[in-house]
Amino acid sequence: MTSTETSLPRPRPAAPSIPDRRRWFALAIVMTAAFMDLVDVTIVNIAIPSIQRDEGASFSQIQWITAGYALAFAAGLITGGRLGDIHGRRRVFLIGIGGFTVASALCGLAANPEMLVASRILQGAMAALMVPQVLAIVHATFPAHERGKVFGLFGAVVGLGAVSGPLLGALLTEWNLFGLEWRPIFLINLPVGIAGLILGRRFITESRAPHALKLDVVGVVLVTLGLLMLLYPLTRGRELGWPLWGYVSMGGALVVFAALVAYERRKAARDGSPLIELSLFKVKSFAAGIAVQTVFGVGLGVFFLVWTLYMQIGLGWSALRAGLTGVPFSIAVSVAAGVSVQKLVPRFGRGVLQAGALVMAAGLGLYIWESERYGLGIASWQMALPLVVMGAGMGLIVAPLTDAILSEVPREHAGSASGLISTVQQMGNALGLGLVSVVFFGVVDDRMAKAGQPGPAFVDGFQNALGWVAGVMVVIFLLMFALPRRPAQHVEGAVDGPAAVVAKEAELVH
């Protein structure tokens, strides 16, 4: 006992200085990776019209440039978290950031739209390995009393990514660096990714979960297959005249999802590590919250792509003007999110989220009215009011929604629940991007056939799509009645689980 007692204190004098430096370097590295992912999602939207014009991409290919990333990201989120828990978060993070960098290079060097779509799917899969490790590494590296400050920094990075992504994408597209047109929006990831890979090997400390869940590869395959069978006909059906095989495929997707539920039940009974913890849906507030998150993702997926196409193709604006027009929206989201969590939700509870849905619906209605009134002559400043109203409504929802959904979930399932929230939000986003063919391009095609002018056709398509999104907000308002009136704040362990580490980041991606 004496030798043990004297040996334990010896290494401690050196500990405060070395780990302090290393952990803050590690924080900077993982925060940079998170920022890179956040910016990549928003930066692409603003460059989509340039990609469509320069590469001659079809509208369905445009949808897959964004939907492919969201689908791969969603399908791999929970598995990426579990791989980090099993094989080491540092190792999986480095594989993810390395693969993300390679995929970014392939996107930037894409010779045709097909290569770009495939590279974006790879990029989303690599993000699914990289992103879940970010908060897990923070959780393993920093003591509990410092995590509040660290998560505050993380929130600032999220906000900065949301604001800077569209502007950075607009600037890189407008500058046309080295005659590369839109390609620098992807190539800019190369130096950042290489630096993160080199520094991460040196400064990030390896960590694993003591009792990690097993992988559920079959579950991932079934989820991906079902979504592909649903999304591919939605994006291609309009161009192909809605063939019979498309309806058969979408109907078959329901069969695949039913098989997924049956398999997940057997998986849970066999080894307790299903991809989807079905017992969570017995919690009324969680089931309703998952529905809210999914439908909300659908609405956002429709809005952001349609909004970009409306401004740049319909109104003929430059990427820079479109990017600057969106600044009031991003600022309103950030401000309202902070106020809702700190001031409003503790006092008014669920009503804040419901008010957010109605405010966002009102902003969409105002945007439709202004678009119809001013037509092709609408100015950026005239869009500011509806965008601020919409941003305020969105901010009231996104920040407190996760806590509201998790508030009645048992602590032992907090990790699985948080990961599932993030996953369904991304799946909803991918589904919304697929629905753009129906609610936007269907109207554009009809108007083009009658008038032959893209401007008015895109304006009409934009108004129709926003009407659908406003309807989505009303549905969300009604679903929120199933959430707790006063969300409890007891699920502190939501970042402890293998997949939960992505919850806060993923819900604010857009």
C-alpha positions as CSV (number, residue, x, y, z in Angstrom):
1,M,0.0,0.0,0.0
2,T,2.8,2.4,0.8
3,S,4.5,2.0,-2.6
4,T,1.2,2.5,-4.3
5,E,0.4,5.6,-2.3
6,T,3.7,7.2,-3.1
7,S,3.6,6.3,-6.8
8,L,0.3,7.9,-7.5
9,P,1.1,11.5,-6.8
10,R,4.3,11.6,-8.8
11,P,3.0,12.4,-12.3
12,R,0.6,15.0,-11.1
13,P,2.8,18.1,-11.0
14,A,3.2,18.0,-14.8
15,A,-0.4,17.2,-15.5
16,P,-2.0,20.7,-15.3
17,S,0.2,22.4,-17.9
18,I,0.4,19.7,-20.6
19,P,-3.2,18.5,-20.7
20,D,-4.4,22.1,-20.6
21,R,-2.6,23.0,-23.7
22,R,-3.4,19.8,-25.5
23,R,-7.1,19.9,-24.8
24,W,-7.6,23.4,-26.0
25,F,-5.7,22.6,-29.2
26,A,-7.9,19.5,-29.5
27,L,-11.0,21.7,-29.0
28,A,-9.9,24.1,-31.7
29,I,-9.4,21.2,-34.1
30,V,-12.8,19.5,-33.5
31,M,-14.6,22.9,-33.6
32,T,-12.9,23.7,-36.9
33,A,-14.1,20.4,-38.3
34,A,-17.7,21.1,-37.0
35,F,-17.5,24.5,-38.6
36,M,-16.3,23.0,-41.9
37,D,-19.3,20.7,-42.0
38,L,-21.8,23.4,-41.1
39,V,-20.5,25.8,-43.7
40,D,-20.4,23.1,-46.3
41,V,-24.1,22.5,-46.0
42,T,-25.1,26.1,-46.3
43,I,-22.3,27.1,-48.8
44,V,-23.6,24.7,-51.4
45,N,-27.1,26.0,-51.5
46,I,-26.1,29.4,-52.6
47,A,-23.9,28.0,-55.4
48,I,-26.5,25.5,-56.8
49,P,-27.7,27.9,-59.6
50,S,-24.1,28.4,-60.8
51,I,-23.5,24.6,-60.7
52,Q,-26.7,24.1,-62.7
53,R,-25.7,26.7,-65.3
54,D,-22.0,25.7,-65.7
55,E,-22.4,21.9,-65.6
56,G,-25.8,21.7,-67.4
57,A,-27.2,19.7,-64.5
58,S,-30.8,18.7,-64.6
59,F,-33.1,19.9,-61.9
60,S,-33.3,16.4,-60.4
61,Q,-29.4,16.3,-60.3
62,I,-29.5,19.6,-58.5
63,Q,-31.8,18.1,-55.9
64,W,-29.5,15.1,-55.4
65,I,-26.4,17.4,-54.9
66,T,-28.1,18.4,-51.7
67,A,-30.4,15.5,-50.9
68,G,-27.6,12.9,-51.4
69,Y,-25.5,14.6,-48.8
70,A,-28.4,14.8,-46.3
71,L,-29.4,11.1,-46.9
72,A,-25.9,9.7,-46.4
73,F,-25.4,12.0,-43.4
74,A,-28.6,10.8,-41.8
75,A,-28.1,7.1,-42.5
76,G,-24.6,7.1,-41.0
77,L,-25.0,9.4,-37.9
78,I,-25.9,6.8,-35.3
79,T,-23.4,4.2,-36.8
80,G,-20.7,6.9,-36.9
81,G,-21.2,7.6,-33.2
82,R,-21.1,3.9,-32.3
83,L,-17.9,3.3,-34.4
84,G,-16.2,6.1,-32.3
85,D,-17.3,4.5,-29.1
86,I,-16.0,1.1,-30.2
87,H,-12.9,1.8,-32.1
88,G,-11.8,5.2,-30.6
89,R,-13.2,8.6,-31.2
90,R,-9.9,10.1,-32.2
91,R,-9.3,7.3,-34.8
92,V,-12.8,7.6,-36.3
93,F,-12.7,11.4,-36.3
94,L,-9.4,11.3,-38.2
95,I,-10.8,8.8,-40.7
96,G,-13.9,11.1,-41.1
97,I,-12.1,14.3,-41.6
98,G,-9.6,12.7,-44.0
99,G,-12.5,11.2,-46.0
100,F,-14.4,14.4,-45.9
101,T,-11.3,16.2,-47.3
102,V,-10.9,13.7,-50.1
103,A,-14.6,13.9,-51.0
104,S,-14.4,17.7,-51.1
105,A,-11.5,17.4,-53.5
106,L,-13.6,15.0,-55.7
107,C,-16.5,17.5,-55.6
108,G,-14.3,20.4,-56.6
109,L,-12.8,18.4,-59.5
110,A,-16.1,16.8,-60.6
111,A,-16.1,16.4,-64.4
112,N,-19.9,16.1,-64.7
113,P,-23.1,16.3,-62.5
114,E,-23.1,12.5,-61.9
115,M,-19.6,12.6,-60.4
116,L,-20.6,15.6,-58.3
117,V,-23.7,13.8,-56.9
118,A,-21.6,10.7,-56.1
119,S,-18.9,12.8,-54.4
120,R,-21.5,14.6,-52.3
121,I,-22.9,11.3,-51.1
122,L,-19.4,10.2,-50.1
123,Q,-18.9,13.6,-48.4
124,G,-22.1,13.1,-46.4
125,A,-21.0,9.6,-45.4
126,M,-17.7,10.9,-44.2
127,A,-19.4,13.7,-42.3
128,A,-21.4,11.0,-40.5
129,L,-18.1,9.6,-39.2
130,M,-16.6,13.0,-38.3
131,V,-19.4,15.0,-36.7
132,P,-20.6,12.5,-34.0
133,Q,-17.1,12.5,-32.6
134,V,-16.9,16.3,-32.0
135,L,-18.9,16.6,-28.8
136,A,-17.9,13.1,-27.7
137,I,-14.2,14.2,-27.8
138,V,-15.1,17.4,-25.9
139,H,-17.0,15.3,-23.3
140,A,-14.1,12.9,-22.8
141,T,-11.4,15.7,-22.8
142,F,-12.9,18.4,-20.5
143,P,-14.1,18.0,-16.9
144,A,-17.7,18.6,-16.1
145,H,-17.2,22.1,-14.6
146,E,-15.6,23.3,-17.9
147,R,-18.1,21.9,-20.3
148,G,-20.6,24.7,-20.0
149,K,-18.0,27.2,-21.3
150,V,-17.0,24.8,-24.0
151,F,-20.6,24.1,-25.2
152,G,-21.1,27.9,-25.2
153,L,-18.2,28.2,-27.6
154,F,-19.7,25.4,-29.7
155,G,-22.9,27.3,-29.9
156,A,-21.1,30.4,-31.1
157,V,-19.4,28.2,-33.8
158,V,-22.8,26.9,-34.9
159,G,-24.1,30.4,-35.2
160,L,-21.1,31.7,-37.1
161,G,-21.3,28.8,-39.5
162,A,-25.0,29.5,-40.2
163,V,-24.3,33.2,-40.9
164,S,-21.0,32.9,-42.8
165,G,-21.8,29.9,-45.0
166,P,-24.1,31.6,-47.5
167,L,-21.9,34.7,-47.6
168,L,-18.7,32.7,-48.1
169,G,-20.4,30.6,-50.8
170,A,-21.6,33.8,-52.5
171,L,-18.1,35.4,-52.4
172,L,-16.2,32.4,-53.6
173,T,-18.7,31.9,-56.5
174,E,-18.6,35.6,-57.5
175,W,-14.8,35.9,-57.3
176,N,-14.4,33.0,-59.8
177,L,-10.9,32.3,-58.3
178,F,-8.5,31.0,-61.0
179,G,-11.5,30.7,-63.4
180,L,-12.8,27.8,-61.3
181,E,-16.3,29.2,-61.1
182,W,-18.2,27.4,-58.2
183,R,-15.4,24.8,-57.4
184,P,-13.6,26.7,-54.7
185,I,-16.6,26.2,-52.4
186,F,-15.4,22.6,-52.1
187,L,-11.7,23.1,-52.6
188,I,-11.5,25.5,-49.6
189,N,-12.0,22.4,-47.4
190,L,-8.6,20.9,-48.5
191,P,-6.2,23.1,-46.5
192,V,-8.5,23.1,-43.5
193,G,-9.0,19.3,-43.6
194,I,-5.3,18.5,-44.1
195,A,-4.4,20.8,-41.2
196,G,-7.1,19.2,-39.0
197,L,-5.8,15.7,-39.9
198,I,-2.2,16.5,-39.1
199,L,-2.9,18.5,-35.9
200,G,-5.6,16.0,-34.8
201,R,-3.1,13.1,-34.8
202,R,-0.9,15.1,-32.4
203,F,-3.3,16.8,-30.0
204,I,-6.5,14.8,-29.7
205,T,-6.4,12.2,-27.0
206,E,-7.9,8.8,-27.8
207,S,-11.1,7.8,-25.9
208,R,-13.6,4.9,-26.1
209,A,-17.0,4.2,-24.4
210,P,-16.7,1.6,-21.6
211,H,-19.9,-0.2,-22.7
212,A,-20.4,0.7,-26.4
213,L,-23.5,-0.6,-28.3
214,K,-23.0,-2.9,-31.2
215,L,-23.3,-1.9,-34.8
216,D,-26.6,-2.4,-36.7
217,V,-25.5,-2.6,-40.3
218,V,-28.7,-4.3,-41.4
219,G,-30.7,-1.4,-39.9
220,V,-28.6,1.1,-41.8
221,V,-29.1,-0.7,-45.1
222,L,-32.9,-0.9,-44.6
223,V,-33.2,2.8,-43.7
224,T,-31.1,3.8,-46.7
225,L,-32.9,1.5,-49.1
226,G,-36.3,2.7,-47.9
227,L,-35.4,6.3,-48.3
228,L,-33.9,5.7,-51.7
229,M,-37.0,3.9,-52.9
230,L,-39.0,6.9,-51.8
231,L,-36.7,9.8,-52.8
232,Y,-35.5,8.6,-56.2
233,P,-39.0,8.4,-57.8
234,L,-39.9,11.8,-56.3
235,T,-36.9,13.5,-57.9
236,R,-36.9,11.7,-61.2
237,G,-40.6,11.1,-61.7
238,R,-41.5,14.6,-63.0
239,E,-38.8,14.5,-65.7
240,L,-39.9,10.9,-66.7
241,G,-43.6,11.6,-66.8
242,W,-44.3,9.9,-63.5
243,P,-43.9,6.2,-64.7
244,L,-45.6,3.2,-63.0
245,W,-42.3,1.9,-61.6
246,G,-42.0,5.1,-59.5
247,Y,-45.3,4.5,-57.7
248,V,-44.3,0.9,-57.2
249,S,-41.0,1.9,-55.7
250,M,-42.6,4.4,-53.4
251,G,-45.2,1.8,-52.3
252,G,-42.3,-0.7,-51.8
253,A,-40.6,1.8,-49.5
254,L,-43.4,1.3,-47.0
255,V,-42.8,-2.5,-47.1
256,V,-39.1,-1.9,-46.4
257,F,-39.9,0.4,-43.5
258,A,-42.2,-2.2,-42.0
259,A,-39.4,-4.8,-42.4
260,L,-37.1,-2.3,-40.6
261,V,-39.5,-2.1,-37.6
262,A,-39.8,-5.9,-37.4
263,Y,-36.0,-6.3,-37.6
264,E,-35.3,-3.6,-35.0
265,R,-37.6,-5.4,-32.6
266,R,-35.7,-8.6,-33.0
267,K,-32.4,-6.8,-32.8
268,A,-33.4,-5.1,-29.5
269,A,-34.5,-8.5,-28.0
270,R,-31.3,-10.2,-29.2
271,D,-28.5,-7.9,-28.1
272,G,-30.0,-4.6,-27.0
273,S,-28.3,-2.5,-29.6
274,P,-30.8,-1.6,-32.4
275,L,-30.3,1.3,-34.7
276,I,-33.7,2.6,-33.6
277,E,-34.8,2.2,-30.0
278,L,-38.5,1.5,-30.7
279,S,-39.4,1.5,-27.0
280,L,-38.8,5.2,-27.0
281,F,-42.0,5.7,-29.1
282,K,-44.0,4.6,-26.2
283,V,-43.2,8.0,-24.7
284,K,-45.9,10.2,-26.1
285,S,-43.9,13.4,-26.1
286,F,-40.9,11.8,-27.8
287,A,-43.1,10.2,-30.5
288,A,-44.7,13.6,-31.2
289,G,-41.4,15.4,-31.0
290,I,-39.9,13.0,-33.6
291,A,-42.8,13.8,-35.8
292,V,-42.2,17.5,-35.3
293,Q,-38.5,17.2,-36.1
294,T,-39.2,15.1,-39.2
295,V,-41.8,17.5,-40.6
296,F,-39.8,20.5,-39.7
297,G,-36.9,19.0,-41.6
298,V,-39.2,18.5,-44.6
299,G,-40.2,22.2,-44.5
300,L,-36.7,23.5,-44.3
301,G,-35.5,21.1,-47.1
302,V,-38.1,22.6,-49.4
303,F,-37.6,26.2,-48.4
304,F,-33.9,26.6,-48.6
305,L,-33.4,25.1,-52.1
306,V,-36.5,26.8,-53.6
307,W,-35.5,30.2,-52.0
308,T,-32.0,30.0,-53.7
309,L,-33.5,29.1,-57.1
310,Y,-36.1,31.8,-56.8
311,M,-33.6,34.6,-56.2
312,Q,-30.9,33.6,-58.6
313,I,-32.7,32.0,-61.5
314,G,-36.2,33.5,-61.1
315,L,-35.2,37.0,-60.3
316,G,-31.8,36.8,-62.0
317,W,-29.8,38.0,-58.9
318,S,-26.1,37.3,-58.4
319,A,-25.0,34.8,-55.8
320,L,-23.6,37.7,-53.7
321,R,-26.8,39.6,-53.7
322,A,-28.7,36.4,-52.8
323,G,-26.3,35.7,-50.0
324,L,-26.5,39.2,-48.5
325,T,-30.3,39.1,-48.7
326,G,-30.3,36.1,-46.4
327,V,-28.2,37.8,-43.6
328,P,-31.3,39.2,-41.7
329,F,-32.8,35.7,-41.6
330,S,-29.6,34.2,-40.1
331,I,-29.3,36.9,-37.5
332,A,-32.9,36.7,-36.5
333,V,-32.6,32.9,-36.1
334,S,-29.5,33.3,-33.8
335,V,-31.1,36.1,-31.7
336,A,-34.4,34.4,-31.3
337,A,-32.8,31.1,-30.4
338,G,-30.8,32.7,-27.6
339,V,-33.8,34.5,-26.2
340,S,-36.1,31.5,-26.4
341,V,-33.8,29.2,-24.4
342,Q,-32.7,31.8,-21.8
343,K,-35.8,33.9,-21.2
344,L,-39.0,32.6,-22.8
345,V,-39.1,28.8,-22.5
346,P,-38.4,28.7,-18.7
347,R,-41.4,31.0,-18.3
348,F,-43.9,30.0,-21.0
349,G,-42.8,26.4,-21.8
350,R,-44.3,24.7,-24.9
351,G,-46.2,27.8,-25.9
352,V,-42.9,29.4,-27.1
353,L,-42.3,26.6,-29.6
354,Q,-45.9,26.7,-30.8
355,A,-45.7,30.5,-31.2
356,G,-42.5,30.0,-33.2
357,A,-44.4,27.7,-35.7
358,L,-47.2,30.3,-36.1
359,V,-44.7,33.2,-36.4
360,M,-42.8,31.3,-39.1
361,A,-46.1,30.6,-40.9
362,A,-47.0,34.3,-40.7
363,G,-43.5,35.2,-42.2
364,L,-44.0,32.8,-45.0
365,G,-47.5,34.2,-45.7
366,L,-46.0,37.8,-45.8
367,Y,-43.2,36.6,-48.1
368,I,-45.8,35.1,-50.5
369,W,-47.8,38.4,-50.4
370,E,-44.8,40.5,-51.2
371,S,-43.6,38.2,-53.9
372,E,-47.0,38.4,-55.6
373,R,-47.3,42.2,-55.1
374,Y,-43.8,43.2,-56.4
375,G,-43.2,40.3,-58.8
376,L,-39.9,40.4,-60.6
377,G,-39.2,43.9,-59.3
378,I,-39.0,42.9,-55.7
379,A,-35.9,44.3,-53.9
380,S,-33.7,42.8,-51.2
381,W,-34.9,45.3,-48.6
382,Q,-38.5,44.4,-49.3
383,M,-37.7,40.8,-48.4
384,A,-36.1,41.8,-45.1
385,L,-39.3,42.0,-43.0
386,P,-40.7,38.5,-43.9
387,L,-37.2,37.0,-43.5
388,V,-36.8,38.5,-40.1
389,V,-40.2,37.2,-39.0
390,M,-39.5,33.8,-40.4
391,G,-36.1,33.7,-38.8
392,A,-37.5,34.8,-35.4
393,G,-40.1,32.0,-35.7
394,M,-37.5,29.4,-36.6
395,G,-35.2,30.5,-33.7
396,L,-38.0,30.0,-31.2
397,I,-38.3,26.4,-32.3
398,V,-34.8,25.1,-33.1
399,A,-33.0,25.8,-29.8
400,P,-35.5,24.4,-27.2
401,L,-37.0,21.6,-29.4
402,T,-34.5,18.9,-28.5
403,D,-34.9,19.5,-24.7
404,A,-38.7,19.4,-25.1
405,I,-38.5,16.1,-26.9
406,L,-36.1,14.5,-24.4
407,S,-37.7,15.9,-21.3
408,E,-39.8,12.7,-20.6
409,V,-37.3,10.2,-22.0
410,P,-35.7,7.9,-19.4
411,R,-32.1,8.9,-18.7
412,E,-30.7,5.5,-19.8
413,H,-32.1,6.1,-23.3
414,A,-31.1,9.8,-23.6
415,G,-28.2,9.0,-25.9
416,S,-30.2,6.9,-28.3
417,A,-33.0,9.4,-28.3
418,S,-30.8,12.3,-29.1
419,G,-29.1,10.5,-32.0
420,L,-32.5,9.5,-33.4
421,I,-33.7,13.2,-33.2
422,S,-30.7,14.3,-35.3
423,T,-31.1,11.4,-37.8
424,V,-34.8,12.1,-38.5
425,Q,-34.2,15.8,-38.9
426,Q,-31.7,15.0,-41.7
427,M,-34.0,12.4,-43.2
428,G,-36.8,14.9,-43.2
429,N,-34.5,17.4,-44.9
430,A,-33.7,14.8,-47.6
431,L,-37.4,14.1,-48.1
432,G,-38.1,17.8,-48.4
433,L,-35.5,18.2,-51.1
434,G,-37.1,15.3,-52.9
435,L,-40.5,17.0,-52.7
436,V,-39.2,20.1,-54.4
437,S,-40.0,18.3,-57.7
438,V,-43.6,18.2,-56.8
439,V,-44.3,21.5,-55.0
440,F,-41.9,23.7,-57.1
441,F,-40.7,22.3,-60.3
442,G,-44.1,20.9,-61.2
443,V,-45.5,24.5,-61.1
444,V,-42.5,25.9,-62.9
445,D,-42.9,23.3,-65.8
446,D,-46.6,24.1,-66.1
447,R,-46.0,27.9,-66.2
448,M,-43.1,27.6,-68.6
449,A,-45.3,25.5,-71.0
450,K,-47.9,28.3,-71.0
451,A,-45.8,31.5,-70.9
452,G,-42.2,30.3,-71.9
453,Q,-40.6,32.8,-69.5
454,P,-38.5,31.5,-66.6
455,G,-38.9,34.5,-64.3
456,P,-42.7,34.5,-63.8
457,A,-42.7,30.7,-63.7
458,F,-40.1,30.6,-60.9
459,V,-42.0,33.3,-59.0
460,D,-45.2,31.2,-59.2
461,G,-43.3,28.1,-58.2
462,F,-41.8,29.9,-55.2
463,Q,-45.2,31.1,-54.0
464,N,-46.7,27.6,-54.3
465,A,-43.8,26.0,-52.4
466,L,-43.9,28.6,-49.6
467,G,-47.7,27.9,-49.3
468,W,-46.8,24.2,-48.7
469,V,-44.2,25.1,-46.1
470,A,-46.6,27.4,-44.3
471,G,-49.0,24.4,-44.1
472,V,-46.2,22.3,-42.7
473,M,-45.8,24.9,-39.9
474,V,-49.5,24.6,-39.0
475,V,-49.1,20.9,-38.8
476,I,-46.1,21.3,-36.5
477,F,-48.1,23.7,-34.3
478,L,-50.8,21.0,-33.9
479,L,-48.3,18.2,-33.2
480,M,-46.6,20.3,-30.5
481,F,-49.7,19.9,-28.3
482,A,-48.3,16.5,-27.5
483,L,-45.1,17.9,-26.1
484,P,-44.9,18.6,-22.3
485,R,-46.2,22.0,-21.2
486,R,-43.0,22.6,-19.2
487,P,-40.1,20.7,-20.6
488,A,-37.9,19.4,-17.7
489,Q,-34.2,20.1,-17.8
490,H,-33.1,16.8,-16.3
491,V,-31.6,15.0,-19.3
492,E,-28.1,16.2,-18.7
493,G,-26.8,12.9,-20.1
494,A,-28.0,13.6,-23.6
495,V,-24.4,13.9,-24.8
496,D,-23.2,10.8,-23.0
497,G,-24.6,8.2,-25.4
498,P,-22.9,7.1,-28.6
499,A,-25.1,9.0,-31.0
500,A,-26.3,11.8,-28.8
501,V,-23.2,13.9,-29.4
502,V,-24.6,15.2,-32.7
503,A,-28.0,16.4,-31.5
504,K,-27.4,20.0,-30.9
505,E,-25.2,20.4,-33.9
506,A,-27.5,18.7,-36.3
507,E,-30.7,20.5,-35.4
508,L,-29.1,23.8,-36.3
509,V,-27.3,22.7,-39.5
510,H,-29.7,24.8,-41.6
